Amino acid sequence: FPCVTFNFGPQVRTFKHRDTMNLAGGWCAVSALGTFDHKQGGHIVLWDAKLVVEFPAGSTILIPSSAMMHLNVSIREGKTRASFMQYVAGGIFRWVDNGCQ
């Protein structure tokens, strides 16, 4: 993956979204970091697939983030959650397709 993003928290959560600037059809690796109880929060919700996945710290999942609506659930007060994403920005391919200009 040529692109990475760290979200340092202390309580990272996202609202329902698609990563529309990522490569369409590309994969995104999402990793959860921190000290939180994955039974009580931090779940990843794959909205289009109608799945709620327990997502403990240290876990990584590959999703087509530009095509699939997703979010993650908040964690309990006093706990920490960060995230690390690896992906391909769509602009890289548009740049190459336009003769690297």
CYANA upper distance limits for C-alpha pairs under 8 A (distance plus 0.5 A):
  1 PHE  CA     86 GLN  CA      6.20
  1 PHE  CA     87 TYR  CA      5.79
  1 PHE  CA     88 VAL  CA      6.39
  2 PRO  CA     86 GLN  CA      8.02
  2 PRO  CA     87 TYR  CA      7.21
  2 PRO  CA     88 VAL  CA      6.44
  2 PRO  CA     89 ALA  CA      8.49
  3 CYS  CA     86 GLN  CA      6.22
  3 CYS  CA     87 TYR  CA      5.81
  3 CYS  CA     88 VAL  CA      6.25
  3 CYS  CA     89 ALA  CA      7.28
  4 VAL  CA     84 PHE  CA      7.63
  4 VAL  CA     85 MET  CA      5.95
  4 VAL  CA     86 GLN  CA      4.97
  4 VAL  CA     87 TYR  CA      6.80
  5 THR  CA     84 PHE  CA      6.29
  5 THR  CA     85 MET  CA      5.65
  5 THR  CA     86 GLN  CA      7.18
  6 PHE  CA     82 ALA  CA      8.04
  6 PHE  CA     83 SER  CA      6.40
  6 PHE  CA     84 PHE  CA      5.14
  6 PHE  CA     85 MET  CA      7.03
  7 ASN  CA     12 VAL  CA      7.18
  7 ASN  CA     82 ALA  CA      6.01
  7 ASN  CA     83 SER  CA      5.65
  7 ASN  CA     84 PHE  CA      6.91
  8 PHE  CA     12 VAL  CA      7.50
  8 PHE  CA     81 ARG  CA      8.17
  8 PHE  CA     82 ALA  CA      5.37
  8 PHE  CA     83 SER  CA      7.28
  9 GLY  CA     80 THR  CA      7.53
  9 GLY  CA     81 ARG  CA      6.55
  9 GLY  CA     82 ALA  CA      5.62
 10 PRO  CA     79 LYS  CA      8.42
 10 PRO  CA     80 THR  CA      5.60
 10 PRO  CA     81 ARG  CA      6.34
 10 PRO  CA     82 ALA  CA      7.02
 11 GLN  CA     74 SER  CA      7.81
 11 GLN  CA     75 ILE  CA      7.39
 11 GLN  CA     79 LYS  CA      7.74
 11 GLN  CA     80 THR  CA      5.68
 11 GLN  CA     81 ARG  CA      5.32
 11 GLN  CA     82 ALA  CA      7.11
 12 VAL  CA     74 SER  CA      7.98
 12 VAL  CA     80 THR  CA      8.38
 12 VAL  CA     81 ARG  CA      5.98
 12 VAL  CA     82 ALA  CA      5.89
 12 VAL  CA     83 SER  CA      7.55
 13 ARG  CA     42 GLY  CA      8.13
 13 ARG  CA     71 LEU  CA      8.03
 13 ARG  CA     72 ASN  CA      6.05
 13 ARG  CA     73 VAL  CA      6.71
 13 ARG  CA     74 SER  CA      6.04
 14 THR  CA     71 LEU  CA      5.72
 14 THR  CA     72 ASN  CA      5.94
 14 THR  CA     73 VAL  CA      7.89
 15 PHE  CA     70 HIS  CA      8.28
 15 PHE  CA     71 LEU  CA      5.72
 15 PHE  CA     72 ASN  CA      7.49
 16 LYS  CA     47 TRP  CA      8.29
 16 LYS  CA     69 MET  CA      6.74
 16 LYS  CA     70 HIS  CA      5.79
 16 LYS  CA     71 LEU  CA      5.16
 16 LYS  CA     72 ASN  CA      8.46
 17 HIS  CA     69 MET  CA      5.70
 17 HIS  CA     70 HIS  CA      6.11
 17 HIS  CA     71 LEU  CA      7.04
 18 ARG  CA     65 SER  CA      6.30
 18 ARG  CA     66 SER  CA      5.58
 18 ARG  CA     67 ALA  CA      6.84
 18 ARG  CA     68 MET  CA      6.51
 18 ARG  CA     69 MET  CA      5.42
 18 ARG  CA     70 HIS  CA      7.05
 19 ASP  CA     65 SER  CA      5.96
 19 ASP  CA     66 SER  CA      4.89
 19 ASP  CA     67 ALA  CA      8.10
 20 THR  CA     24 ALA  CA      8.06
 20 THR  CA     65 SER  CA      8.39
 20 THR  CA     66 SER  CA      5.33
 20 THR  CA     67 ALA  CA      8.07
 21 MET  CA     66 SER  CA      7.60
 21 MET  CA     89 ALA  CA      6.69
 21 MET  CA     90 GLY  CA      6.21
 21 MET  CA     91 GLY  CA      7.95
 22 ASN  CA     26 GLY  CA      7.73
 22 ASN  CA     65 SER  CA      7.96
 22 ASN  CA     66 SER  CA      6.14
 22 ASN  CA     87 TYR  CA      7.49
 22 ASN  CA     88 VAL  CA      6.27
 22 ASN  CA     89 ALA  CA      4.82
 22 ASN  CA     90 GLY  CA      5.19
 22 ASN  CA     91 GLY  CA      8.30
 23 LEU  CA     66 SER  CA      7.29
 23 LEU  CA     88 VAL  CA      6.16
 23 LEU  CA     89 ALA  CA      5.89
 23 LEU  CA     90 GLY  CA      4.37
 23 LEU  CA     91 GLY  CA      8.17
 23 LEU  CA     93 PHE  CA      8.11
 24 ALA  CA     64 PRO  CA      8.48
 24 ALA  CA     66 SER  CA      6.17
 24 ALA  CA     67 ALA  CA      7.22
 24 ALA  CA     90 GLY  CA      7.41
 25 GLY  CA     64 PRO  CA      6.56
 25 GLY  CA     66 SER  CA      7.36
 25 GLY  CA     67 ALA  CA      7.15
 26 GLY  CA     64 PRO  CA      6.23
 26 GLY  CA     65 SER  CA      8.11
 26 GLY  CA     66 SER  CA      7.84
 26 GLY  CA     87 TYR  CA      8.15
 26 GLY  CA     88 VAL  CA      7.33
 27 TRP  CA     62 LEU  CA      6.64
 27 TRP  CA     63 ILE  CA      6.01
 27 TRP  CA     64 PRO  CA      5.12
 27 TRP  CA     65 SER  CA      7.16
 27 TRP  CA     87 TYR  CA      6.96
 27 TRP  CA     88 VAL  CA      8.07
 28 CYS  CA     62 LEU  CA      5.97
 28 CYS  CA     63 ILE  CA      5.85
 28 CYS  CA     64 PRO  CA      6.46
 28 CYS  CA     65 SER  CA      6.38
 28 CYS  CA     85 MET  CA      7.31
 28 CYS  CA     86 GLN  CA      6.14
 28 CYS  CA     87 TYR  CA      5.08
 28 CYS  CA     88 VAL  CA      7.90
 29 ALA  CA     60 THR  CA      6.92
 29 ALA  CA     61 ILE  CA      6.13
 29 ALA  CA     62 LEU  CA      5.03
 29 ALA  CA     63 ILE  CA      7.12
 29 ALA  CA     85 MET  CA      6.06
 29 ALA  CA     86 GLN  CA      5.50
 29 ALA  CA     87 TYR  CA      6.99
 30 VAL  CA     60 THR  CA      5.89
 30 VAL  CA     61 ILE  CA      5.89
 30 VAL  CA     62 LEU  CA      6.92
 30 VAL  CA     63 ILE  CA      8.25
 30 VAL  CA     83 SER  CA      7.55
 30 VAL  CA     84 PHE  CA      6.50
 30 VAL  CA     85 MET  CA      5.14
 30 VAL  CA     86 GLN  CA      7.17
 31 SER  CA     57 ALA  CA      8.18
 31 SER  CA     58 GLY  CA      7.08
 31 SER  CA     59 SER  CA      6.07
 31 SER  CA     60 THR  CA      4.72
 31 SER  CA     61 ILE  CA      7.14
 31 SER  CA     83 SER  CA      6.09
 31 SER  CA     84 PHE  CA      5.59
 31 SER  CA     85 MET  CA      6.76
 32 ALA  CA     55 PHE  CA      7.56
 32 ALA  CA     56 PRO  CA      7.16
 32 ALA  CA     57 ALA  CA      5.27
 32 ALA  CA     58 GLY  CA      6.13
 32 ALA  CA     59 SER  CA      6.19
 32 ALA  CA     60 THR  CA      7.16
 32 ALA  CA     81 ARG  CA      7.53
 32 ALA  CA     82 ALA  CA      6.69
 32 ALA  CA     83 SER  CA      5.27
 32 ALA  CA     84 PHE  CA      7.17
 33 LEU  CA     56 PRO  CA      8.48
 33 LEU  CA     57 ALA  CA      5.08
 33 LEU  CA     58 GLY  CA      6.23
 33 LEU  CA     59 SER  CA      8.40
 33 LEU  CA     81 ARG  CA      6.12
 33 LEU  CA     82 ALA  CA      5.38
 33 LEU  CA     83 SER  CA      6.02
 33 LEU  CA     84 PHE  CA      8.03
 34 GLY  CA     57 ALA  CA      6.19
 34 GLY  CA     79 LYS  CA      8.35
 34 GLY  CA     80 THR  CA      5.62
 34 GLY  CA     81 ARG  CA      4.85
 34 GLY  CA     82 ALA  CA      6.23
 35 THR  CA     57 ALA  CA      7.35
 35 THR  CA     79 LYS  CA      6.39
 35 THR  CA     80 THR  CA      5.69
 35 THR  CA     81 ARG  CA      6.89
 36 PHE  CA     41 GLY  CA      8.02
 36 PHE  CA     42 GLY  CA      8.08
 36 PHE  CA     56 PRO  CA      8.17
 36 PHE  CA     57 ALA  CA      7.77
 36 PHE  CA     75 ILE  CA      7.29
 36 PHE  CA     76 ARG  CA      7.92
 36 PHE  CA     79 LYS  CA      5.68
 36 PHE  CA     80 THR  CA      6.41
 36 PHE  CA     81 ARG  CA      7.13
 37 ASP  CA     41 GLY  CA      6.94
 37 ASP  CA     42 GLY  CA      8.28
 37 ASP  CA     56 PRO  CA      7.77
 37 ASP  CA     75 ILE  CA      8.21
 37 ASP  CA     76 ARG  CA      8.49
 38 HIS  CA     42 GLY  CA      6.20
 38 HIS  CA     43 HIS  CA      7.18
 38 HIS  CA     54 GLU  CA      6.45
 38 HIS  CA     55 PHE  CA      6.42
 38 HIS  CA     56 PRO  CA      5.29
 38 HIS  CA     57 ALA  CA      8.00
 39 LYS  CA     54 GLU  CA      7.09
 40 GLN  CA     75 ILE  CA      7.35
 40 GLN  CA     76 ARG  CA      7.67
 41 GLY  CA     54 GLU  CA      8.43
 41 GLY  CA     73 VAL  CA      6.23
 41 GLY  CA     74 SER  CA      6.17
 41 GLY  CA     75 ILE  CA      4.89
 41 GLY  CA     76 ARG  CA      7.18
 42 GLY  CA     54 GLU  CA      7.70
 42 GLY  CA     55 PHE  CA      6.70
 42 GLY  CA     56 PRO  CA      7.75
 42 GLY  CA     72 ASN  CA      6.41
 42 GLY  CA     73 VAL  CA      5.33
 42 GLY  CA     74 SER  CA      6.07
 42 GLY  CA     75 ILE  CA      5.87
 42 GLY  CA     81 ARG  CA      8.11
 43 HIS  CA     52 VAL  CA      7.02
 43 HIS  CA     53 VAL  CA      5.96
 43 HIS  CA     54 GLU  CA      5.15
 43 HIS  CA     55 PHE  CA      5.54
 43 HIS  CA     56 PRO  CA      8.32
 43 HIS  CA     72 ASN  CA      5.97
 43 HIS  CA     73 VAL  CA      5.72
 43 HIS  CA     74 SER  CA      8.44
 44 ILE  CA     52 VAL  CA      6.48
 44 ILE  CA     53 VAL  CA      5.80
 44 ILE  CA     54 GLU  CA      7.14
 44 ILE  CA     55 PHE  CA      6.68
 44 ILE  CA     70 HIS  CA      7.71
 44 ILE  CA     71 LEU  CA      6.39
 44 ILE  CA     72 ASN  CA      4.84
 44 ILE  CA     73 VAL  CA      6.98
 45 VAL  CA     50 LYS  CA      8.12
 45 VAL  CA     51 LEU  CA      6.36
 45 VAL  CA     52 VAL  CA      4.99
 45 VAL  CA     53 VAL  CA      6.74
 45 VAL  CA     70 HIS  CA      5.99
 45 VAL  CA     71 LEU  CA      5.76
 45 VAL  CA     72 ASN  CA      6.24
 45 VAL  CA     73 VAL  CA      7.98
 46 LEU  CA     50 LYS  CA      6.51
 46 LEU  CA     51 LEU  CA      5.65
 46 LEU  CA     52 VAL  CA      6.82
 46 LEU  CA     53 VAL  CA      8.39
 46 LEU  CA     68 MET  CA      7.57
 46 LEU  CA     69 MET  CA      6.79
 46 LEU  CA     70 HIS  CA      5.19
 46 LEU  CA     71 LEU  CA      7.42
 47 TRP  CA     51 LEU  CA      6.97
 47 TRP  CA     68 MET  CA      7.82
 47 TRP  CA     69 MET  CA      5.83
 47 TRP  CA     70 HIS  CA      5.89
 47 TRP  CA     71 LEU  CA      8.13
 48 ASP  CA     68 MET  CA      6.60
 48 ASP  CA     69 MET  CA      6.32
 48 ASP  CA     70 HIS  CA      8.18
 55 PHE  CA     59 SER  CA      6.71
 57 ALA  CA     81 ARG  CA      8.30
 63 ILE  CA     68 MET  CA      7.99
 64 PRO  CA     68 MET  CA      6.38
 65 SER  CA     69 MET  CA      7.57
 65 SER  CA     70 HIS  CA      7.89
 75 ILE  CA     79 LYS  CA      7.25
 75 ILE  CA     80 THR  CA      8.12
 75 ILE  CA     81 ARG  CA      8.00
 88 VAL  CA     92 ILE  CA      8.03
 89 ALA  CA     93 PHE  CA      8.17
 90 GLY  CA     94 ARG  CA      6.95
 91 GLY  CA     95 TRP  CA      6.48
 92 ILE  CA     96 VAL  CA      6.91
 93 PHE  CA     97 ASP  CA      6.48
 94 ARG  CA     98 ASN  CA      6.67
 95 TRP  CA     99 GLY  CA      7.20
 95 TRP  CA    100 CYS  CA      5.48
 95 TRP  CA    101 GLN  CA      6.52
 96 VAL  CA    100 CYS  CA      5.06
 96 VAL  CA    101 GLN  CA      8.01
